[in-house]
């Protein structure tokens, strides 16, 4: 696109139309300044004092507490506006502030749908989410409108795999239950059968999903000496499976054989409630369910019934529906469940890198070049 067309497209936003009256009377050339800075000069002398007009891209950031490394990158080349509350931006506030923006920096807490895209208008070029999941974004609608979408896979793989291992150990070995007994007086003396739970050694662990995170969980399982590692995935991973001694299985086989069932798949229409009442009925009575993917992969009503009636031994969840989990949720009444507030990627270095990648995705999308991670 030539410079005249770029200027014309930029000025579609009514907020910028005050510049339109002078553009047709100006000759211009692009400077070597960051994106969005153009130098104008006039041959008629009417605007001789104007040397530069700031046309920096406008980026909206949905909360103020993303790691500063990403914010610094954006501010170098863009005008950044931000919701300043210490909580996810309210929907009405989000809709009110995205109009005319060139980019949006968002998280799982913001729904990027047709209503929001209509409100943003034709200037919007890129949406970047600081997450590996993107079920909160209407990707098909973005594609239809030519809006690029960035996300942050890979960077949080290790952090999420570590958290998954922590949940496996905490749930199986009943660490949270035992910890409470220290504080409430339940710890009276050593007892041979008290607070016993199953270990990983000699167990069968089934991984639903064998992508990046699933493979890293499998690698971390090996030193704990499980008897079998099973995986269920839409794709074959023979080389990666061989490295950890994993065996591909159907979903039914995995559910019936596993002592631990770990949900690690992306949330899609096909995986929504992949763990439902029927799936839970196929699991062993002493089986433990772990979910570090998305809350929607598990039917929580069915899970509550299975845990309450002893159809399965226990569960550990880092993700729920909704988030945060309401304080009157029946899951909170159970002793045989470990619940965490979606902290799979809550490693300091990981969150900093996620912020940097999200900012880089936005800048690349604005410049029309390859993103670090694009859907």
C-alpha positions as CSV (number, residue, x, y, z in Angstrom):
1,X,0.0,0.0,0.0
2,X,1.5,3.4,-0.9
3,X,1.8,6.2,1.5
4,X,-1.2,8.1,0.3
5,X,-3.5,5.1,0.9
6,X,-1.9,4.5,4.3
7,X,-2.7,8.0,5.4
8,X,-6.2,7.7,4.0
9,X,-6.9,4.4,5.8
10,X,-5.5,5.8,9.1
11,X,-7.8,8.8,8.8
12,X,-11.0,6.7,8.6
13,X,-11.4,7.1,12.3
14,X,-13.5,10.1,13.0
15,X,-11.2,11.0,15.9
16,X,-8.5,11.6,13.4
17,X,-10.4,13.4,10.7
18,X,-9.1,16.8,11.8
19,X,-5.9,15.8,10.1
20,X,-7.8,15.0,6.9
21,X,-8.2,18.6,5.9
22,X,-4.5,19.2,5.7
23,X,-3.4,15.9,4.2
24,X,-4.5,16.7,0.7
25,X,-2.5,20.0,0.8
26,X,0.7,18.4,2.1
27,X,3.5,16.6,0.5
28,X,5.0,14.0,2.8
29,X,7.8,11.5,3.2
30,X,8.2,8.7,5.8
31,X,10.8,9.4,8.4
32,X,13.0,6.8,10.0
33,X,11.1,7.2,13.2
34,X,9.1,4.4,14.8
35,X,5.9,3.2,13.1
36,X,3.3,5.9,12.8
37,X,5.5,9.0,12.6
38,X,5.3,10.8,9.3
39,X,7.0,14.1,8.3
40,X,5.0,16.6,6.3
41,X,6.1,19.7,4.4
42,X,4.1,22.2,2.4
43,X,4.9,24.1,-0.7
44,X,2.2,26.8,-0.2
45,X,3.5,27.9,3.2
46,X,0.1,27.7,4.9
47,X,1.4,25.1,7.4
48,X,5.1,26.0,7.4
49,X,5.4,25.6,11.2
50,X,4.1,22.0,11.2
51,X,7.0,19.5,10.8
52,X,5.6,16.3,12.1
53,X,2.2,14.8,12.8
54,X,2.0,12.0,15.3
55,X,0.1,9.1,13.8
56,X,1.4,6.5,16.2
57,X,-0.8,3.4,16.4
58,X,-3.4,3.3,19.2
59,X,-3.2,0.2,21.4
60,X,-5.7,-0.7,24.2
61,X,-4.4,-2.8,27.1
62,X,-7.0,-4.5,29.2
63,X,-5.3,-4.2,32.6
64,X,-2.4,-2.3,34.2
65,X,-0.5,-5.2,35.9
66,X,0.9,-7.0,32.9
67,X,4.7,-7.4,33.2
68,X,6.4,-4.0,32.4
69,X,8.7,-5.5,29.7
70,X,5.8,-5.7,27.3
71,X,4.4,-2.4,28.2
72,X,7.7,-0.7,27.6
73,X,8.0,-2.2,24.1
74,X,4.5,-1.0,23.2
75,X,5.0,2.5,24.5
76,X,8.2,2.9,22.4
77,X,6.2,2.8,19.2
78,X,2.5,3.2,20.1
79,X,0.1,5.3,22.1
80,X,-1.1,3.0,24.8
81,X,-4.3,3.4,26.8
82,X,-5.1,1.0,29.6
83,X,-7.9,0.0,32.0
84,X,-6.5,1.1,35.4
85,X,-8.6,-1.1,37.7
86,X,-7.1,-3.9,39.8
87,X,-9.5,-6.4,38.2
88,X,-10.5,-7.5,34.7
89,X,-11.9,-4.6,32.7
90,X,-15.7,-4.5,32.9
91,X,-17.4,-5.3,29.6
92,X,-19.0,-1.9,29.2
93,X,-15.7,-0.2,29.9
94,X,-13.9,-2.4,27.3
95,X,-16.5,-1.7,24.6
96,X,-16.3,2.0,25.4
97,X,-12.6,2.2,24.9
98,X,-11.7,0.0,22.0
99,X,-13.3,2.3,19.3
100,X,-10.7,3.3,16.7
101,X,-7.9,1.3,18.2
102,X,-5.3,-0.4,16.0
103,X,-4.4,-3.1,18.4
104,X,-5.8,-4.8,21.6
105,X,-3.7,-6.5,24.3
106,X,-6.0,-8.9,26.1
107,X,-6.2,-11.9,28.3
108,X,-8.6,-14.9,28.8
109,X,-10.9,-12.6,30.9
110,X,-11.9,-10.6,27.8
111,X,-14.3,-11.9,25.2
112,X,-13.3,-10.8,21.8
113,X,-16.5,-11.3,19.8
114,X,-18.5,-9.8,17.0
115,X,-19.9,-7.0,19.3
116,X,-16.5,-6.0,20.4
117,X,-15.0,-6.1,16.9
118,X,-17.9,-4.0,15.6
119,X,-17.2,-1.5,18.4
120,X,-13.5,-1.4,17.6
121,X,-14.2,-0.6,14.0
122,X,-12.1,-0.9,10.8
123,X,-8.8,0.4,12.2
124,X,-8.3,-2.7,14.3
125,X,-5.4,-4.7,12.8
126,X,-4.3,-7.1,15.5
127,X,-5.6,-8.7,18.7
128,X,-3.0,-10.4,20.9
129,X,-3.8,-12.5,24.0
130,X,-1.4,-13.2,26.8
131,X,-2.4,-16.9,26.9
132,X,-1.9,-20.1,25.0
133,X,-5.7,-20.6,25.0
134,X,-7.8,-18.6,22.6
135,X,-11.4,-19.9,23.1
136,X,-12.3,-16.3,24.3
137,X,-11.6,-15.0,20.8
138,X,-13.8,-15.4,17.8
139,X,-10.9,-16.4,15.5
140,X,-13.1,-17.0,12.5
141,X,-14.6,-13.5,12.7
142,X,-11.2,-12.0,13.1
143,X,-10.0,-13.8,10.0
144,X,-13.0,-12.7,8.1
145,X,-12.2,-9.1,8.9
146,X,-8.5,-9.4,8.2
147,X,-7.6,-9.0,11.9
148,X,-4.5,-10.9,12.9
149,X,-4.5,-12.9,16.2
150,X,-1.5,-13.5,18.4
151,X,-1.1,-15.8,21.4
152,X,1.7,-17.2,23.6
153,X,2.2,-21.0,23.2
154,X,5.5,-22.7,24.1
155,X,6.6,-20.1,26.6
156,X,4.3,-21.4,29.4
157,X,4.8,-25.1,28.6
158,X,7.4,-25.8,31.3
159,X,5.5,-23.8,34.0
160,X,2.2,-25.6,33.3
161,X,3.9,-29.0,33.2
162,X,5.5,-28.2,36.6
163,X,2.2,-27.2,38.0
164,X,0.6,-30.4,36.7
165,X,3.2,-32.5,38.5
166,X,2.6,-30.5,41.7
167,X,-1.2,-31.2,41.4
168,X,-0.5,-34.9,40.8
169,X,1.6,-35.1,44.0
170,X,-0.6,-32.9,46.1
171,X,-3.8,-34.7,45.2
172,X,-2.4,-38.3,45.3
173,X,-0.5,-37.8,48.6
174,X,-3.3,-35.6,50.1
175,X,-0.9,-32.7,50.9
176,X,-3.7,-30.1,51.3
177,X,-5.8,-32.4,53.6
178,X,-2.7,-33.2,55.7
179,X,-1.7,-29.5,55.9
180,X,-5.1,-28.5,57.4
181,X,-4.8,-31.2,60.1
182,X,-1.6,-29.5,61.3
183,X,-3.6,-26.3,62.0
184,X,-6.9,-27.6,63.2
185,X,-5.7,-30.1,65.8
186,X,-6.3,-33.2,63.8
187,X,-2.7,-34.2,64.0
188,X,-2.6,-36.1,67.3
189,X,0.0,-38.7,66.7
190,X,1.7,-40.8,64.1
191,X,-0.8,-43.4,62.7
192,X,0.1,-46.1,60.2
193,X,-2.9,-45.6,57.9
194,X,-3.6,-41.9,58.4
195,X,-3.4,-39.6,55.4
196,X,-2.1,-42.3,53.1
197,X,-2.6,-41.9,49.4
198,X,-1.3,-43.5,46.2
199,X,2.1,-42.7,44.8
200,X,3.1,-42.4,41.2
201,X,5.6,-45.3,41.3
202,X,4.1,-48.3,39.6
203,X,0.9,-46.4,38.6
204,X,-0.6,-46.0,35.2
205,X,-0.9,-42.3,34.2
206,X,-3.2,-41.4,31.3
207,X,-2.7,-38.0,29.5
208,X,-5.6,-36.7,27.5
209,X,-3.7,-34.5,25.1
210,X,-0.1,-35.0,24.0
211,X,1.0,-31.7,22.6
212,X,3.8,-29.6,24.0
213,X,2.5,-29.6,27.6
214,X,1.5,-33.2,27.5
215,X,5.0,-34.3,26.3
216,X,6.7,-32.2,29.0
217,X,4.5,-33.7,31.7
218,X,5.4,-37.2,30.4
219,X,9.1,-36.3,30.6
220,X,8.7,-35.2,34.2
221,X,6.7,-38.4,35.1
222,X,9.5,-40.7,34.0
223,X,11.8,-40.2,37.1
224,X,8.8,-41.2,39.3
225,X,8.8,-44.6,37.7
226,X,5.2,-45.1,36.7
227,X,4.4,-48.6,35.2
228,X,2.7,-47.1,32.2
229,X,2.2,-43.7,30.5
230,X,-0.8,-43.7,28.2
231,X,-1.8,-40.8,25.9
232,X,-4.9,-40.0,23.9
233,X,-4.4,-37.4,21.1
234,X,-5.9,-36.6,17.8
235,X,-2.4,-36.8,16.3
236,X,0.2,-39.5,16.4
237,X,3.5,-38.7,18.2
238,X,5.5,-41.8,17.8
239,X,8.9,-40.3,18.3
240,X,8.0,-38.2,21.3
241,X,6.1,-41.2,22.8
242,X,9.1,-43.5,22.3
243,X,11.4,-41.1,24.2
244,X,9.3,-41.4,27.4
245,X,7.9,-44.9,26.9
246,X,4.3,-43.7,26.3
247,X,1.7,-45.7,24.6
248,X,-1.2,-44.3,22.5
249,X,-4.6,-45.5,23.6
250,X,-8.3,-44.8,22.8
251,X,-10.1,-42.5,25.3
252,X,-12.1,-45.4,26.7
253,X,-9.0,-47.6,27.2
254,X,-7.1,-44.7,28.9
255,X,-10.0,-44.0,31.2
256,X,-10.4,-47.7,32.2
257,X,-6.7,-48.4,32.7
258,X,-5.4,-45.2,34.4
259,X,-4.8,-44.6,38.0
260,X,-4.3,-40.9,37.2
261,X,-6.2,-39.2,34.3
262,X,-4.7,-35.9,33.4
263,X,-6.6,-33.5,31.1
264,X,-4.1,-31.4,29.0
265,X,-6.0,-30.9,25.7
266,X,-7.2,-27.6,24.2
267,X,-10.8,-26.6,24.7
268,X,-12.7,-27.1,21.5
269,X,-16.3,-28.1,20.7
270,X,-15.1,-31.7,20.6
271,X,-13.3,-31.6,23.9
272,X,-16.0,-29.7,25.8
273,X,-17.0,-31.9,28.7
274,X,-14.7,-34.7,27.4
275,X,-14.8,-35.7,31.1
276,X,-18.5,-36.1,31.7
277,X,-20.6,-38.5,33.8
278,X,-20.1,-41.3,31.2
279,X,-16.3,-40.8,31.2
280,X,-16.2,-40.7,35.0
281,X,-18.1,-44.0,35.2
282,X,-15.4,-45.7,33.1
283,X,-12.6,-44.7,35.5
284,X,-11.4,-46.8,38.4
285,X,-12.9,-46.2,41.8
286,X,-9.4,-45.4,43.1
287,X,-8.6,-43.1,40.1
288,X,-7.6,-39.4,40.4
289,X,-8.5,-36.8,37.9
290,X,-6.3,-33.8,37.2
291,X,-7.2,-30.8,35.0
292,X,-4.8,-28.1,34.0
293,X,-6.2,-27.3,30.6
294,X,-9.6,-25.5,30.6
295,X,-12.5,-25.7,33.0
296,X,-14.9,-26.5,30.2
297,X,-13.2,-29.8,29.5
298,X,-14.8,-31.2,32.7
299,X,-18.5,-31.4,33.6
300,X,-18.2,-30.1,37.2
301,X,-21.7,-31.3,38.2
302,X,-20.8,-34.8,37.2
303,X,-17.4,-34.5,38.9
304,X,-19.0,-33.4,42.1
305,X,-21.3,-36.4,42.1
306,X,-18.5,-38.8,41.3
307,X,-16.3,-37.4,44.1
308,X,-19.1,-37.3,46.7
309,X,-20.2,-40.9,46.0
310,X,-16.8,-42.4,45.8
311,X,-16.9,-43.2,42.1
312,X,-13.4,-41.9,41.8
313,X,-10.9,-41.2,44.6
314,X,-10.0,-37.5,44.2
315,X,-9.5,-34.6,41.8
316,X,-7.1,-31.7,41.4
317,X,-8.2,-28.7,39.3
318,X,-6.2,-25.6,38.3
319,X,-9.1,-24.5,36.0
320,X,-12.8,-24.3,36.6
321,X,-16.0,-23.0,35.1
322,X,-16.6,-20.2,35.9
323,X,-13.4,-18.5,37.1
324,X,-13.2,-17.5,39.9
325,X,-15.2,-20.4,41.3
326,X,-18.1,-19.1,43.3
327,X,-17.8,-19.5,47.1
328,X,-21.1,-21.5,47.1
329,X,-19.8,-24.0,44.6
330,X,-20.5,-27.6,45.9
331,X,-16.9,-28.5,45.0
332,X,-15.7,-26.4,47.9
333,X,-17.5,-28.7,50.3
334,X,-15.4,-31.7,49.4
335,X,-12.3,-33.0,51.2
336,X,-11.1,-35.1,48.3
337,X,-10.4,-32.2,45.8
338,X,-7.5,-29.8,45.4
339,X,-8.6,-26.5,43.8
340,X,-6.1,-23.9,42.5
341,X,-6.9,-20.4,41.0
342,X,-5.6,-21.0,37.5
343,X,-1.9,-20.5,38.2
344,X,-0.5,-22.9,35.7
345,X,1.7,-20.2,34.1
346,X,2.3,-18.2,37.3
347,X,6.1,-18.4,37.2
348,X,7.7,-15.0,37.3
349,X,10.0,-15.4,34.3
350,X,7.2,-17.0,32.3
351,X,4.7,-14.2,32.9
352,X,7.4,-11.6,31.9
353,X,8.1,-13.5,28.7
354,X,4.4,-13.8,28.0
355,X,4.0,-10.1,28.2
356,X,7.0,-9.5,25.9
357,X,5.7,-12.0,23.3
358,X,2.2,-10.4,23.4
359,X,3.7,-7.0,22.8
360,X,5.9,-8.2,20.0
361,X,2.9,-9.9,18.4
362,X,1.0,-6.6,18.4
363,X,4.0,-4.7,16.9
364,X,4.5,-7.3,14.2
365,X,0.8,-7.2,13.4
366,X,0.8,-3.5,13.0
367,X,3.8,-3.6,10.8
368,X,2.5,-6.4,8.6
369,X,5.4,-8.7,9.4
370,X,5.6,-12.2,10.8
371,X,4.5,-12.5,14.4
372,X,6.3,-14.6,17.0
373,X,3.2,-16.7,17.5
374,X,0.2,-16.2,15.3
375,X,-3.0,-18.2,14.9
